[in-house]
Structure formats: structure tokens, C-alpha cells
Amino acid sequence: MTLNSSYATVKQDAPSKVPVLTKGDISPAIMQKFEDACIAYFDNKDIDIDKQVHHVLSGLQDDHIHEWLDIKHPHLMTLTFEEFMKEFRTSYLPPNWEEDMCSEVLSLTQGQQTFWNYVVTLQSKNALLAGTPSHLLKEKLCHQLEANMEKRLKAKCHDANTTLVTDFTKWLQEIKHLLPPSPNRLADLTPVLASMLPPQGYPPREAMFQNLPLLKNSF
């Protein structure tokens, strides 16, 4: 599929180089990718918290963003990177992006996909809501996944009282035991695991990757 050229992209020659956000419209996923790349850059270069915002401004290439930076520069220089990203999202994501993403998270169903692919898809979308009131914490993720999983698996969960398990990792372990054995489990999980791995040099995000060992051992 050809990417829409009107959308911005994130480029980075190496983890030690400033991430570049190219010209174009910014989606929540691209905004998150830029933030992740910046955090990896800070870690790689060991940049002090009070200097992080200053270091990444040169990577913002859009002229409209340059105007915003010029106008708000004194204020932006007083912010932590986390605070800067909140203002950046407010200024350059669609007004209803949080509500739209929340609707996607809450309406997502397992359908015909594997359970593990369903888990990764929901976690990926939920990760984009990190730092907002709409972000689902781990205990809420269990309920959301179980509510919209495939009906036969849901019936097994009901019989096993999995709703009583509040720890997310333990809950996934319980679900793993309820899944039927599949000779194609490795083939099913390979693209899922690949999609969860961060680019080379990037630290993994807790919200998306903390259960990677569990998924690797699920076949």
C-alpha cells in the first residue's frame, strides 16, 4: 500500500542523530513515533532533562510548525519534553483525535484474527492514548479484551472465571491455557512478534512490549 504523501513521516539516520519529523499532516501514530524516537535519542546521547526540548526542535521541518515555535519559543524552552509533547499534540493533532482513538479501542473486536494479534492491535492503539484520560490501564485492558473476544473463547473464559484475575500478565497466561493447540501457532505469531519489536536502537515501550516473552512462549 502506498503511503499518502500528504502525511508527515519520522526519519532518523541513527539513534545518535536528532529525529526528523517531515512536512505534512501528523497522525496520532506518527506523533507517537516521533516521541519514541526522541526519547531513544535522549537516552543514547544522555541529554539533560532541561535541554531535551531545545535539542529536538531542529528536527521539525514543517513551516507551520516553525511559525508556532517562533511565537511560543520562550514558553516552550521552559517545558519538560513530556509537557512539550502534550502542547504539540494539542496544537497539531485533530481536535477530536483522542475521542476517535478511544472509539477505535473500545469498538475493536477479535473477529477472525488470532487472539494474540487482537491483543497486540488493541495494545498498539491504546498506547497512542498514553498520558490522556482515555488510556486504559492494565486491569481495564483485561475487561476490554475479554468483552470483545471471539465468543467461543469468551465462553471458556466465563467457565474459568478469568475475570477474577486482575494482573494483566497472569490473565494472559490464563487465556493461553484456554486456547486450542495449533500446529501453525509459530506462523501465526511471527508477524505479530515482528510488529512489536522496536526499530534498532530504540528502547521498547512498556505499554506495548512488556509481554513479549509471554507471546514468544505461547506456541
PAMAR-282657 format. One line per 5 residues: number of its first residue (from 0); their letters; for each residue y, x, z of N, C-alpha, C, CB. Coordinates in pm, 1 decimal, decimal comma. Glycine has a CB too. Layout:
BEGIN
NUM) a) Y/X/Z/Y/X/Z/Y/X/Z/Y/X/Z  ...
//
This chain:
BEGIN
0) mtlns) -119,1/84,5/0,0/0,0/0,0/0,0/123,4/87,5/0,0/1,0/-95,3/121,5  218,0/57,7/-85,1/340,7/135,8/-95,6/439,7/91,1/10,4/402,4/122,6/-235,8  494,3/185,3/84,4/590,3/152,7/187,5/722,2/110,4/125,4/610,8/270,9/281,0  788,4/13,3/186,3/919,3/-32,4/141,8/1019,0/80,2/163,7/963,1/-161,7/217,2  1084,7/121,8/54,6/1175,0/237,0/61,8/1301,0/207,0/140,9/1212,5/282,3/-77,3
5) syatv) 1326,5/76,2/172,2/1445,2/42,6/248,6/1428,2/71,5/397,0/1479,9/-102,2/228,4  1304,4/103,2/437,4/1278,4/129,3/578,1/1290,0/278,0/609,7/1140,2/77,9/616,7  1342,1/304,7/727,5/1352,0/442,8/774,3/1212,8/497,3/804,2/1442,1/452,1/899,8  1201,6/628,0/804,1/1077,3/695,1/842,1/1111,1/807,8/939,0/1001,3/750,0/716,4  1010,9/855,1/1008,8/1028,1/966,8/1101,7/960,3/1089,0/1042,7/969,9/933,5/1242,9
10) kqdap) 1034,6/1199,4/1034,3/980,8/1324,1/981,2/1001,7/1434,8/1083,6/1047,5/1360,6/845,9  906,0/1527,0/1086,4/916,8/1641,1/1177,0/831,4/1754,8/1122,9/873,1/1602,8/1321,8  894,7/1867,6/1093,6/822,9/1980,7/1034,3/722,2/2042,0/1130,6/921,2/2086,9/989,2  754,3/2038,5/1260,3/667,2/2095,1/1363,6/711,3/2038,3/1497,6/672,4/2252,6/1364,2  623,7/2038,4/1599,1/661,9/1985,3/1730,4/783,0/2055,1/1791,4/546,0/1996,6/1825,0
15) skvpv) 811,7/2177,8/1746,2/926,0/2252,1/1799,5/1056,1/2221,9/1724,3/897,5/2401,1/1794,0  1048,7/2136,3/1621,7/1166,6/2100,4/1542,6/1216,5/1962,2/1582,2/1134,7/2104,6/1391,7  1347,3/1940,9/1567,7/1407,1/1811,7/1602,6/1351,6/1702,7/1510,6/1562,5/1818,0/1592,5  1301,8/1591,6/1564,5/1254,3/1481,2/1480,5/1369,0/1422,5/1399,8/1188,5/1371,7/1566,5  1338,9/1383,5/1277,1/1439,6/1327,2/1187,1/1408,1/1180,1/1162,0/1444,9/1405,9/1052,8
20) ltkgd) 1506,8/1095,2/1184,2/1496,7/954,4/1150,0/1578,4/933,5/1024,3/1545,7/862,0/1266,8  1511,6/905,1/913,6/1579,8/897,2/784,5/1661,5/768,7/773,1/1478,3/905,2/670,1  1739,5/759,5/667,2/1820,0/639,9/641,4/1729,4/519,9/615,5/1914,8/662,7/521,2  1777,9/402,5/654,4/1703,7/280,2/626,7/1693,2/188,9/747,3/1566,6/313,8/577,6  1636,1/71,5/723,2/1615,1/-24,2/831,0/1511,9/30,4/928,8/1570,1/-161,0/775,1
25) ispai) 1530,2/-0,5/1057,0/1442,8/52,5/1161,0/1358,9/-60,5/1219,5/1525,2/122,7/1272,0  1228,7/-45,3/1213,0/1137,0/-142,8/1272,6/1105,3/-100,0/1416,1/1005,7/-155,8/1188,0  1053,6/-190,0/1499,7/1013,6/-151,0/1635,4/912,6/-36,3/1635,7/954,9/-270,7/1708,7  819,8/-37,3/1539,5/718,6/68,8/1534,3/781,2/203,7/1500,7/610,5/34,4/1431,1  876,3/204,6/1407,7/944,1/329,3/1370,9/1030,6/378,4/1487,1/1030,8/309,2/1243,7
30) mqkfe) 1095,4/285,9/1556,2/1175,7/323,8/1672,2/1087,5/389,5/1778,0/1248,0/200,6/1731,1  969,2/332,3/1800,0/876,8/389,5/1897,6/826,6/525,6/1852,6/759,0/295,5/1921,0  798,1/538,2/1722,6/750,8/665,4/1669,7/856,9/774,0/1687,1/712,9/651,0/1521,8  983,3/738,0/1665,2/1091,7/834,2/1684,1/1100,8/875,6/1831,3/1226,2/774,6/1636,3  1090,5/779,2/1922,1/1096,8/810,0/2064,9/981,9/901,6/2106,0/1093,6/680,9/2147,7
35) dacia) 861,0/871,2/2058,9/745,1/955,1/2092,1/763,7/1097,9/2041,2/616,6/894,7/2033,0  815,1/1110,2/1918,1/836,1/1242,6/1860,1/940,2/1320,9/1939,8/879,7/1230,6/1713,4  1043,8/1251,5/1985,7/1146,6/1318,1/2065,9/1090,8/1366,3/2199,4/1264,5/1223,7/2090,0  1009,6/1282,2/2262,8/951,0/1320,4/2391,8/860,9/1442,6/2374,6/870,7/1202,6/2452,7  783,9/1443,6/2265,0/698,7/1559,6/2237,5/783,6/1684,2/2212,9/607,7/1532,3/2116,0
40) yfdnk) 895,0/1667,2/2143,1/987,2/1778,7/2116,3/1045,4/1832,5/2247,0/1101,3/1733,6/2021,5  1086,9/1743,3/2337,7/1141,8/1786,9/2466,1/1038,2/1866,8/2544,4/1189,0/1666,0/2548,7  915,8/1818,3/2544,0/809,4/1887,9/2617,1/781,6/2024,8/2556,3/681,0/1803,9/2617,9  779,9/2029,4/2423,4/749,6/2154,1/2354,4/857,4/2259,0/2378,9/734,1/2129,2/2205,0  983,0/2215,9/2380,9/1095,8/2307,9/2396,1/1144,4/2319,9/2540,7/1210,1/2263,1/2308,4
45) didid) 1084,4/2239,8/2630,8/1121,8/2241,5/2772,7/1271,5/2219,3/2788,9/1080,6/2374,8/2838,1  1320,7/2110,3/2729,4/1463,5/2080,0/2730,7/1499,6/2002,2/2856,7/1503,5/2000,3/2604,9  1605,6/2041,8/2922,5/1650,9/1976,2/3044,7/1688,2/1831,3/3017,0/1770,3/2051,3/3105,2  1668,0/1746,0/3115,8/1692,0/1602,6/3100,6/1835,5/1573,6/3057,8/1661,2/1530,1/3231,1  1932,1/1644,7/3115,0/2072,0/1616,0/3084,8/2115,9/1666,0/2947,2/2159,6/1677,1/3190,2
50) kqvhh) 2027,7/1736,5/2876,2/2062,3/1786,7/2743,3/1979,6/1722,6/2631,5/2044,5/1936,5/2739,4  1889,3/1632,4/2667,8/1796,5/1577,9/2569,0/1865,4/1495,0/2461,1/1693,0/1493,7/2637,9  1956,0/1406,1/2502,2/2024,5/1321,6/2404,1/2101,2/1407,2/2304,0/2120,3/1223,4/2474,5  2173,4/1505,4/2353,1/2251,2/1594,2/2265,5/2162,3/1662,6/2161,5/2324,6/1700,0/2348,9  2041,3/1701,3/2201,0/1953,3/1776,4/2112,5/1900,8/1693,6/1995,3/1837,7/1830,8/2191,1
55) vlsgl) 1885,1/1562,6/2013,1/1820,6/1483,4/1907,8/1918,1/1410,2/1816,4/1728,5/1383,9/1969,8  2046,3/1409,8/1849,4/2141,9/1335,0/1767,3/2149,1/1386,4/1624,8/2278,9/1340,6/1829,6  2125,6/1514,4/1606,2/2133,1/1571,6/1470,6/2021,9/1519,6/1380,2/2126,2/1724,0/1477,2  1918,8/1460,4/1439,1/1808,5/1408,7/1359,7/1830,6/1268,2/1307,6/1684,5/1411,5/1439,7  1941,7/1204,8/1345,3/1972,0/1069,1/1299,5/2054,8/1076,8/1172,6/2046,9/988,3/1408,8
60) qddhi) 1997,2/1036,3/1060,0/2058,5/1063,5/930,1/2140,5/948,5/871,3/1952,5/1100,0/834,1  2122,1/828,7/921,3/2189,8/714,2/861,6/2339,5/717,4/891,0/2128,7/583,7/912,9  2421,3/691,4/787,5/2566,7/696,0/803,9/2615,9/592,2/904,4/2635,3/674,2/669,7  2551,8/474,7/906,1/2593,6/371,3/1000,9/2568,0/416,0/1144,8/2519,9/239,3/972,5  2459,2/487,4/1165,1/2430,0/538,9/1298,3/2530,0/647,2/1335,5/2286,3/593,5/1305,5
65) hewld) 2571,4/727,5/1236,8/2672,1/830,6/1261,8/2802,4/768,1/1312,7/2698,5/912,1/1133,5  2840,9/655,3/1254,8/2963,0/587,0/1297,8/2949,4/540,2/1442,3/2993,9/467,3/1205,5  2831,5/485,3/1473,2/2804,7/440,2/1610,8/2809,0/557,9/1707,3/2667,4/369,5/1619,5  2752,3/671,4/1666,4/2751,8/789,8/1751,2/2893,3/842,3/1773,6/2664,6/898,6/1689,4  2974,5/840,7/1667,9/3112,3/889,4/1680,3/3191,9/804,2/1779,6/3181,8/889,3/1542,6
70) ikhph) 3173,4/672,5/1769,5/3250,4/581,4/1854,6/3206,0/592,2/2001,3/3234,9/435,9/1804,9  3075,6/603,2/2022,9/3022,5/598,0/2159,1/2982,0/735,5/2214,3/2903,4/505,6/2162,9  3018,5/841,3/2143,9/2971,6/974,3/2180,1/2996,9/1011,3/2326,5/3037,0/1075,3/2091,7  3119,2/994,2/2380,1/3140,9/1032,4/2522,0/3047,6/956,7/2616,7/3287,5/1005,9/2562,5  3027,6/828,6/2588,7/2939,6/748,4/2673,9/2794,1/791,2/2658,8/2954,1/599,7/2640,6
75) lmtlt) 2749,8/812,3/2535,5/2609,8/847,6/2510,5/2572,0/979,8/2575,1/2583,3/854,3/2361,3  2667,8/1071,2/2583,0/2639,8/1201,3/2641,9/2614,8/1194,7/2793,0/2754,3/1294,9/2613,6  2648,9/1080,5/2854,2/2625,9/1065,0/2998,0/2488,5/1001,9/3027,8/2737,3/979,3/3059,5  2416,3/961,4/2923,5/2291,9/886,4/2942,4/2169,8/978,3/2944,5/2276,3/782,2/2832,0  2068,2/933,3/3015,4/1937,6/997,2/3000,1/1880,6/952,7/2866,5/1840,5/960,9/3118,6
80) feefm) 1776,1/1019,7/2820,5/1716,0/982,2/2692,9/1658,9/840,7/2699,3/1606,1/1082,0/2654,1  1600,5/803,4/2811,9/1546,3/667,6/2828,0/1657,4/563,6/2815,7/1475,0/653,2/2964,5  1770,8/589,7/2878,4/1884,5/497,6/2869,6/1939,6/492,9/2727,2/1995,5/539,3/2968,0  1945,1/609,3/2663,3/1991,9/615,5/2524,8/1904,9/530,1/2433,2/1993,2/760,5/2475,5  1772,5/538,3/2449,5/1681,8/462,6/2363,6/1697,5/312,4/2384,7/1537,5/504,2/2389,8
85) kefrt) 1726,5/270,7/2506,6/1749,9/128,1/2531,5/1872,0/80,1/2454,1/1768,4/101,4/2682,4  1979,3/159,4/2456,3/2100,4/121,8/2382,1/2077,8/131,5/2231,5/2218,6/211,2/2423,3  1999,3/228,8/2189,4/1968,3/245,5/2047,1/1891,5/123,3/1996,1/1886,0/375,4/2023,4  1792,4/78,7/2073,1/1716,2/-40,1/2034,3/1806,3/-163,4/2027,9/1600,7/-64,2/2132,9  1891,0/-179,8/2129,1/1980,2/-295,3/2131,7/2073,0/-297,8/2010,8/2062,2/-295,2/2259,7
90) sylpp) 2116,3/-181,0/1968,2/2213,2/-171,4/1858,4/2150,3/-181,9/1720,1/2287,7/-42,0/1868,5  2024,2/-137,6/1704,1/1970,8/-123,1/1568,5/1839,0/-195,7/1540,4/1952,0/19,8/1540,3  1781,1/-261,9/1637,5/1667,6/-348,2/1608,2/1718,0/-490,8/1591,5/1560,0/-339,7/1720,2  1645,9/-575,1/1517,3/1687,9/-715,1/1500,5/1707,4/-781,9/1636,9/1583,5/-793,8/1416,9  1800,7/-875,8/1646,5/1832,4/-937,4/1776,0/1711,6/-997,2/1848,1/1935,0/-1044,6/1756,2
95) nweed) 1618,2/-1052,8/1772,3/1503,7/-1120,4/1834,1/1375,8/-1038,5/1824,5/1482,0/-1255,4/1769,2  1387,9/-906,9/1811,7/1267,7/-827,2/1790,2/1169,9/-837,5/1906,8/1305,1/-682,5/1767,5  1223,0/-840,8/2029,8/1134,0/-847,6/2146,0/1057,3/-979,5/2148,1/1214,2/-830,9/2276,3  1127,9/-1089,3/2122,4/1062,2/-1219,5/2119,8/958,0/-1227,0/2009,4/1164,9/-1330,2/2101,8  991,5/-1171,8/1891,9/897,5/-1174,1/1779,5/773,1/-1091,5/1810,7/965,0/-1121,6/1651,8
100) mcsev) 792,3/-972,5/1867,7/677,9/-888,0/1900,0/593,8/-951,4/2010,1/724,5/-748,3/1942,5  659,7/-1011,8/2107,6/587,5/-1080,1/2213,9/502,6/-1193,2/2157,4/685,1/-1134,1/2318,7  556,7/-1265,8/2060,9/481,1/-1374,2/1996,9/359,0/-1319,3/1924,2/570,5/-1451,9/1898,5  375,0/-1203,3/1859,7/261,0/-1140,7/1792,0/152,6/-1102,5/1891,6/306,2/-1017,0/1713,8  193,7/-1046,9/2005,3/96,9/-1006,0/2107,7/21,9/-1127,1/2161,8/167,8/-931,6/2222,9
105) lsltq) 95,9/-1233,0/2195,1/35,1/-1348,7/2258,9/-48,0/-1433,4/2163,0/141,7/-1433,4/2320,9  -17,7/-1425,0/2033,3/-90,6/-1505,8/1935,0/-206,2/-1430,5/1870,3/4,0/-1553,7/1827,7  -219,5/-1301,0/1898,6/-325,3/-1221,1/1836,6/-462,1/-1266,1/1886,3/-304,5/-1071,2/1866,0  -555,1/-1288,7/1793,5/-691,5/-1326,8/1828,1/-789,7/-1224,8/1771,7/-724,0/-1468,1/1775,4  -908,4/-1222,5/1829,3/-1008,8/-1128,2/1779,8/-1054,6/-1164,2/1639,5/-1128,5/-1123,9/1873,8
110) gqqtf) -1076,3/-1292,7/1614,6/-1121,3/-1334,8/1482,1/-1252,2/-1267,3/1443,3/-1014,6/-1304,3/1378,0  -1255,4/-1212,4/1321,3/-1375,6/-1148,3/1268,7/-1380,7/-998,5/1294,8/-1385,4/-1173,1/1121,7  -1276,1/-942,6/1352,8/-1275,5/-798,0/1376,8/-1360,7/-763,7/1498,6/-1131,3/-746,6/1396,5  -1396,9/-636,1/1510,3/-1474,7/-593,0/1626,1/-1389,4/-604,7/1752,0/-1525,6/-447,4/1607,7  -1455,6/-613,6/1864,3/-1383,0/-623,3/1990,7/-1295,5/-501,4/2012,8/-1480,1/-639,7/2107,0
115) wnyvv) -1347,1/-381,7/1981,2/-1270,7/-259,5/2005,9/-1147,4/-250,9/1916,7/-1358,7/-137,3/1984,2  -1159,6/-296,3/1793,9/-1043,5/-297,8/1705,6/-939,2/-397,0/1757,5/-1085,3/-333,7/1561,2  -985,1/-508,8/1808,8/-898,4/-609,1/1870,8/-822,8/-548,4/1988,7/-980,8/-731,1/1917,2  -892,6/-472,4/2073,9/-830,0/-408,5/2189,4/-720,2/-311,7/2145,7/-935,3/-334,8/2273,0  -752,6/-226,2/2049,2/-655,7/-125,3/2004,3/-534,3/-190,8/1939,9/-721,3/-28,1/1905,2
120) tlqsk) -557,4/-294,8/1858,7/-446,2/-363,3/1792,5/-352,3/-426,1/1894,5/-498,8/-470,7/1696,4  -409,8/-492,2/1994,3/-326,2/-555,8/2096,1/-250,6/-451,8/2178,7/-411,8/-643,6/2188,0  -318,2/-343,5/2217,8/-250,8/-238,7/2294,6/-139,5/-173,1/2213,6/-351,6/-132,9/2339,9  -162,1/-154,2/2084,4/-61,1/-90,8/1999,5/65,1/-176,1/1992,5/-116,8/-66,9/1858,2  46,5/-306,4/1975,5/162,0/-397,1/1969,2/229,4/-406,8/2106,0/118,5/-537,8/1920,8
125) nalla) 149,4/-415,2/2211,0/205,5/-425,4/2345,3/283,2/-299,3/2382,8/94,3/-450,8/2447,0  238,9/-183,2/2334,8/307,6/-57,6/2364,9/450,7/-57,2/2312,0/230,6/59,6/2306,0  476,3/-130,9/2203,2/610,7/-137,9/2147,4/705,6/-213,3/2239,5/607,4/-204,1/2010,8  650,2/-289,1/2334,1/731,9/-365,3/2427,9/753,8/-292,0/2559,8/667,7/-499,1/2454,5  705,6/-168,9/2568,6/721,8/-91,1/2692,4/869,2/-82,2/2730,8/662,3/50,9/2676,1
130) gtpsh) 895,8/-104,5/2858,9/1033,4/-99,6/2906,2/1108,0/-231,1/2895,3/1107,1/3,6/2831,5  1040,8/-335,3/2844,2/1102,2/-467,6/2833,7/1029,7/-564,9/2927,2/1098,1/-519,3/2686,4  1092,2/-678,0/2961,1/1025,4/-777,1/3046,6/900,8/-838,1/2982,3/1122,3/-887,6/3081,8  888,1/-827,1/2850,3/775,8/-887,9/2779,4/651,2/-800,1/2778,6/815,9/-918,8/2638,0  663,2/-676,5/2822,9/549,2/-584,6/2819,8/441,0/-631,8/2916,7/593,9/-440,6/2854,8
135) llkek) 317,2/-639,5/2867,8/205,0/-682,2/2951,2/148,1/-564,6/3027,3/96,0/-748,0/2866,4  141,6/-576,8/3159,4/76,9/-474,3/3239,7/-74,2/-485,9/3224,4/118,1/-486,4/3388,1  -146,1/-386,1/3274,7/-290,4/-378,6/3250,0/-365,3/-503,8/3294,8/-347,8/-258,3/3320,4  -329,9/-557,5/3414,2/-401,7/-674,4/3461,5/-377,8/-796,0/3371,4/-360,6/-706,2/3604,2  -258,1/-803,6/3311,2/-228,7/-912,2/3217,9/-302,4/-893,3/3085,7/-78,1/-921,5/3193,0
140) lchql) -323,3/-766,6/3046,9/-395,7/-739,3/2923,5/-537,0/-795,1/2929,1/-399,6/-589,5/2896,6  -604,0/-781,3/3043,9/-739,6/-834,6/3058,3/-741,7/-983,3/3025,9/-792,9/-810,3/3200,8  -649,9/-1057,8/3086,7/-646,0/-1202,8/3066,6/-613,4/-1238,3/2921,3/-542,7/-1266,6/3160,5  -519,7/-1162,7/2861,6/-480,3/-1192,4/2724,8/-593,6/-1164,7/2627,1/-357,7/-1111,5/2686,6  -661,9/-1052,5/2644,5/-774,2/-1018,6/2557,0/-888,1/-1118,9/2571,1/-824,8/-877,9/2587,9
145) eanme) -916,6/-1157,5/2693,4/-1027,4/-1249,6/2716,6/-994,1/-1389,7/2664,7/-1061,7/-1255,2/2866,2  -869,3/-1428,5/2675,1/-830,1/-1562,2/2630,9/-848,9/-1581,8/2480,8/-685,7/-1588,4/2667,8  -828,8/-1475,4/2403,8/-831,7/-1488,4/2258,1/-945,4/-1411,3/2191,5/-701,4/-1442,1/2201,5  -1046,9/-1374,1/2269,5/-1161,7/-1305,4/2209,3/-1254,8/-1404,7/2140,3/-1239,0/-1226,1/2316,0  -1349,2/-1352,9/2065,9/-1446,9/-1434,1/1993,1/-1522,8/-1523,4/2092,0/-1546,0/-1343,5/1913,1
150) krlka) -1546,7/-1648,8/2053,8/-1592,6/-1750,0/2150,0/-1727,7/-1718,0/2213,5/-1600,9/-1883,5/2082,1  -1819,5/-1654,2/2139,2/-1949,2/-1622,0/2199,1/-1935,4/-1513,1/2305,5/-2048,3/-1577,4/2090,7  -1848,5/-1414,6/2277,2/-1822,8/-1310,3/2376,0/-1750,7/-1368,7/2496,4/-1740,3/-1196,0/2314,4  -1659,2/-1462,9/2470,6/-1587,0/-1527,0/2581,2/-1684,2/-1601,5/2672,6/-1479,5/-1624,3/2527,1  -1785,3/-1666,8/2614,0/-1883,9/-1738,5/2694,8/-1962,4/-1641,2/2783,3/-1980,3/-1818,0/2604,2
155) kchda) -1996,6/-1524,9/2728,2/-2067,8/-1424,1/2807,3/-1978,8/-1373,9/2922,1/-2112,1/-1305,4/2717,0  -1850,1/-1357,0/2894,0/-1756,3/-1312,9/2997,5/-1747,2/-1416,5/3109,3/-1616,7/-1287,4/2937,0  -1746,8/-1542,7/3070,7/-1741,0/-1650,7/3169,9/-1863,1/-1646,4/3260,6/-1731,1/-1788,0/3100,5  -1980,6/-1629,6/3199,4/-2104,6/-1625,1/3277,3/-2108,4/-1502,8/3369,6/-2226,2/-1623,7/3183,3  -2045,5/-1392,0/3325,4/-2047,1/-1267,5/3403,4/-1930,0/-1257,4/3501,0/-2045,2/-1148,2/3310,0
160) nttlv) -1844,0/-1360,9/3502,8/-1726,8/-1362,4/3593,2/-1640,3/-1237,8/3577,3/-1772,3/-1374,4/3739,0  -1617,8/-1197,5/3453,3/-1536,7/-1077,1/3430,2/-1391,3/-1095,4/3471,1/-1542,9/-1037,8/3284,3  -1346,1/-1219,5/3485,5/-1207,5/-1241,8/3527,6/-1182,3/-1190,8/3669,4/-1173,2/-1390,3/3519,3  -1290,2/-1168,1/3745,2/-1274,9/-1117,1/3881,4/-1245,9/-967,5/3883,4/-1400,1/-1146,1/3962,5  -1266,3/-899,7/3769,3/-1241,3/-755,7/3760,1/-1095,5/-735,1/3722,7/-1336,3/-687,5/3655,7
165) tdftk) -1018,5/-674,2/3810,4/-874,2/-658,9/3786,6/-836,8/-523,7/3728,2/-798,8/-679,4/3915,0  -920,5/-422,1/3746,1/-892,4/-290,0/3689,4/-925,3/-291,1/3540,4/-973,8/-179,1/3762,9  -828,3/-251,2/3457,6/-844,8/-264,0/3312,6/-961,0/-180,3/3259,6/-716,7/-223,4/3242,3  -971,9/-56,4/3304,8/-1079,7/30,3/3255,6/-1215,7/-22,6/3297,4/-1061,4/173,4/3307,0  -1226,7/-68,6/3421,9/-1352,9/-125,9/3468,1/-1384,6/-254,3/3392,4/-1347,6/-153,3/3619,1
170) wlqei) -1281,0/-330,7/3361,9/-1301,2/-454,0/3284,7/-1357,3/-422,2/3146,5/-1168,8/-532,3/3271,5  -1304,3/-319,0/3080,9/-1357,1/-279,6/2950,1/-1502,6/-235,3/2960,3/-1272,4/-167,1/2890,0  -1534,8/-167,5/3068,3/-1673,8/-126,0/3089,8/-1765,3/-247,7/3100,6/-1685,4/-39,5/3217,0  -1718,8/-349,5/3171,5/-1797,2/-472,5/3185,5/-1817,5/-538,9/3049,9/-1728,1/-570,2/3282,6  -1713,3/-543,7/2969,3/-1723,6/-605,6/2836,7/-1819,1/-525,8/2748,5/-1584,3/-615,3/2770,0
175) khllp) -1815,8/-394,0/2759,7/-1903,9/-309,9/2678,9/-2050,0/-346,1/2702,4/-1880,4/-161,6/2710,4  -2084,8/-375,7/2826,7/-2223,0/-410,7/2858,6/-2262,5/-547,2/2800,6/-2242,9/-410,8/3010,1  -2164,8/-631,0/2769,9/-2193,6/-764,3/2717,3/-2204,5/-766,4/2565,4/-2086,6/-860,9/2761,4  -2157,9/-659,2/2500,9/-2160,4/-654,9/2354,8/-2302,3/-628,2/2304,8/-2063,6/-546,9/2301,9  -2343,2/-693,4/2195,7/-2477,0/-668,4/2140,8/-2485,4/-528,4/2083,0/-2512,0/-772,3/2033,0
180) pspnr) -2602,4/-463,5/2090,0/-2617,2/-330,3/2029,3/-2597,4/-338,6/1879,2/-2755,8/-270,3/2061,4  -2530,1/-240,3/1825,3/-2502,0/-240,6/1681,4/-2534,4/-104,0/1622,7/-2354,0/-277,8/1653,7  -2620,1/-98,9/1518,4/-2650,8/29,3/1454,7/-2530,3/88,5/1383,9/-2764,4/12,7/1356,3  -2428,6/4,7/1360,0/-2309,5/52,0/1289,4/-2192,4/73,8/1384,2/-2270,0/-46,9/1180,8  -2220,2/81,6/1517,6/-2111,2/94,8/1613,3/-2026,4/218,5/1587,0/-2166,1/99,3/1753,9
185) ladlt) -2089,4/331,2/1554,2/-2013,0/453,1/1526,3/-1923,5/433,3/1405,5/-2107,1/572,3/1503,5  -1978,1/372,7/1299,3/-1897,0/348,5/1179,6/-1783,3/252,4/1209,4/-1983,7/293,3/1066,2  -1809,2/152,9/1296,2/-1705,7/57,3/1332,1/-1592,2/123,1/1409,2/-1764,9/-55,3/1413,7  -1627,1/216,7/1497,2/-1527,8/275,0/1586,1/-1452,7/392,5/1526,1/-1593,3/318,2/1711,6  -1509,3/456,9/1424,6/-1445,9/577,2/1369,5/-1301,5/553,5/1326,9/-1525,6/627,8/1251,4
190) pvlas) -1270,3/449,3/1244,5/-1129,5/428,5/1208,1/-1044,3/386,5/1326,6/-1118,8/324,1/1099,2  -1104,7/317,6/1423,9/-1029,9/277,2/1542,4/-987,5/398,8/1623,1/-1113,3/182,6/1629,1  -1083,2/489,3/1645,7/-1052,7/610,7/1721,1/-950,9/697,0/1647,7/-1180,4/690,8/1746,9  -964,6/703,6/1515,8/-870,8/784,7/1437,5/-730,0/729,9/1448,9/-913,2/789,8/1290,4  -717,3/596,2/1451,3/-584,3/536,3/1460,4/-520,6/558,9/1596,2/-591,8/388,3/1432,0
195) mlppq) -602,1/587,9/1698,1/-549,9/607,4/1832,9/-507,2/749,7/1859,8/-652,1/566,9/1933,3  -549,9/843,1/1777,4/-515,9/982,9/1800,9/-372,7/1010,3/1758,5/-612,3/1075,6/1725,8  -293,1/1077,6/1842,7/-154,5/1109,0/1808,2/-149,0/1222,3/1706,7/-74,6/1146,5/1934,0  -35,7/1236,2/1634,3/-19,8/1349,5/1543,4/-34,7/1480,8/1618,0/116,1/1343,8/1473,2  -70,7/1583,9/1546,2/-91,6/1715,2/1607,5/32,9/1760,9/1681,4/-130,7/1818,7/1501,5
200) gyppr) 13,2/1798,7/1807,5/124,9/1846,7/1887,8/192,1/1739,0/1969,6/225,2/1910,4/1800,3  155,5/1611,9/1947,7/218,9/1504,1/2022,2/136,4/1473,5/2146,7/234,6/1377,6/1934,1  198,7/1452,4/2262,9/122,3/1411,0/2380,9/84,0/1265,5/2366,3/203,3/1433,3/2511,4  -34,5/1223,8/2407,2/-74,5/1083,9/2394,7/4,8/995,7/2488,2/-222,6/1068,2/2422,2  29,2/870,9/2447,9/97,8/774,9/2532,6/-4,0/704,8/2619,9/177,7/673,2/2448,5
205) eamfq) 22,2/696,0/2747,8/-72,5/637,8/2843,6/-111,3/496,3/2803,7/-12,9/637,7/2984,5  -10,7/419,5/2756,1/-39,0/279,7/2729,3/-142,6/258,6/2620,6/86,2/210,0/2691,9  -156,8/355,1/2529,3/-244,8/336,2/2416,2/-370,3/419,9/2423,2/-172,6/366,5/2291,4  -369,1/530,1/2495,6/-477,0/626,1/2480,7/-558,7/652,9/2606,5/-421,5/752,4/2433,1  -526,8/589,2/2718,5/-595,8/626,5/2840,7/-743,1/586,9/2837,4/-527,9/562,8/2959,9
210) nlpll) -781,7/493,8/2748,6/-920,6/450,1/2743,2/-997,0/511,6/2627,2/-926,6/300,6/2733,7  -940,0/615,6/2565,1/-1006,3/678,9/2452,2/-1145,9/730,9/2488,1/-921,0/792,4/2400,0  -1167,5/799,1/2603,7/-1303,5/843,1/2637,2/-1399,6/725,1/2650,0/-1302,4/923,3/2767,4  -1352,2/612,8/2700,6/-1437,0/496,4/2714,3/-1482,2/447,7/2578,3/-1364,6/385,8/2789,0  -1391,0/442,8/2482,1/-1426,6/395,7/2349,2/-1521,3/492,5/2281,2/-1302,1/375,9/2264,4
215) knsf) -1501,6/623,0/2302,0/-1588,8/721,3/2241,0/-1733,3/705,7/2289,4/-1537,9/861,5/2270,9  -1748,7/659,4/2413,9/-1882,3/648,8/2470,9/-1940,7/507,9/2457,0/-1879,0/688,7/2617,0  -1880,6/424,7/2371,8/-1923,0/285,9/2364,1/-2029,5/261,9/2259,0/-1805,7/198,9/2336,4  -2077,3/365,3/2192,0/-2183,7/345,0/2095,5/-2304,9/428,7/2136,9/-2136,4/382,0/1952,0
//
